[in-house]
Amino acid sequence: MTHPTSCERAKNHLCKCGGCAGTLHGWPGTLELIREPQNRESLHHNSERAWNAAQRSLSRRGPTNKLRRAAISTAKSSIVDWLAGSVADPPDSAASIETELLATAGEALSKAVFDALCEALGASNSRERRAKLAADHFFCALLAGISCSMQEIQEIFDQAARDVATALASYSILDSKTTRTTEALVATVVAEASVKCVNKLIENLTAVQQFKHLQQALQVLALMSCPAPERHPAVQTCALKPLGEPLVSELVQERLKLALPDWNK
């Protein structure tokens, strides 16, 4: 598809691109920023300036949309800086893996989704219809939904590992002649140690690592493709929040907590 670079490098908070229906909004520009130190510095400077301005205009009625936008902008800048580490770090670094997956997943999903969309629209497929879908956050909502589904799978898997470890720990002390209080204490301690050990073993499995890397890449893709994450709760919950702790500094974390009251829920 022919597509304007203004959409791929978009900085505004609205997408009405009838060319791509939002599937190429923002994220290709993020990949370019990873290799452009000067533009990353400009992004950081602008996001910090926006945050300072938003703080000065903070009202007693609570966080404003301006503050939410500024906080998320500083988070995006932090994530871009982390991804930029792939340029200097060894090829097997976490940032390098995420960057490669971001590019691969972005290209594959944007094409697959756009082609399927055009086929599904049939006779009603037009630039106007696709522009409406872009304005309605069609693509980033889809990515956010996938990210949340993957998170649910991960949580089920983690809980299953905990259940197995707890059962094993409990079974191992059934024949103990110690008191019930001691049994309970030992069971808890052993269960926790078992869970940590099992999880560590699981995390070393290639398939699980690939799942987690892909999950994180899709979260980045959802955040960077969203025209206005400050007004898109699904992107905040399914993409920004899971990315926050591992990729964003403590300072930016505090900003997100201040700007997004539901952050800790």
HUJOTA-V459682 format. One record per pair of residues at least 6 apart in sequence whose ideal C-beta (glycine too) atoms are under 7 Angstrom apart, sorted by the first residue. I is the first residue (numbers start at 1). J is the second residue. Records with the same first field share a line. If there is no record, write none. Layout:
BEGIN
I = J  J
END
This chain:
BEGIN
1 = 19  20  114
2 = 19
3 = 19  20  24
4 = 19
7 = 15  17  20  24  25
8 = 24  28  29
9 = 29
10 = 25  26  29  227
13 = 227  228
14 = 135  227  228
15 = 22  25  134  135  227
16 = 131  134  135
17 = 25  131  134
18 = 127  128  130  131
19 = 127
20 = 114
21 = 114  117  130  133  134  138  139
22 = 133  134  138  139  140  225
23 = 110  113  114  139
24 = 110
25 = 134  139  225  227
26 = 224  225
27 = 106  221  224  225
30 = 80  224
31 = 102  103
33 = 39  40  43  80
34 = 80  83  84  86  87  99
35 = 87
40 = 80  81  84
43 = 77  80
44 = 77
47 = 73  74  77
48 = 74
50 = 70  73
51 = 70  71  74  255
54 = 64  66  67  70
57 = 64  66
58 = 64  67
63 = 258  259  261
65 = 230
67 = 259
68 = 230  259  260
69 = 230
71 = 255  256  259  260
72 = 229  230  240
74 = 252  255
75 = 240  244  248  252  256
76 = 223  224
78 = 247  248  249  252
79 = 220  243  247  248
82 = 95  247
83 = 95  98  99
85 = 93  95
86 = 93  95  96  99
89 = 95  96
97 = 213
98 = 213  216  217  220
101 = 213  214  217
102 = 217  220  221
105 = 214  217  218  221
106 = 221
113 = 139  142
118 = 125
121 = 129
137 = 226  232
139 = 225
140 = 222  225  226  232  235
141 = 234
143 = 218  221  222  225
144 = 222  234  235  238  239
146 = 218
147 = 215  218  219  222  238  239
148 = 238
150 = 215
151 = 242
161 = 195  198  199  202
162 = 195
164 = 198
165 = 191  194  195  198
166 = 191
168 = 194
169 = 187  190  191  194
170 = 187
172 = 190
173 = 183  186  187
176 = 183
202 = 208
203 = 209
216 = 243
219 = 239  242  243
220 = 243
222 = 235  238  239
223 = 229  235  239  240  243
226 = 232  235
229 = 235  236  240
236 = 260
241 = 263
244 = 253  256
256 = 263
257 = 263  264
END
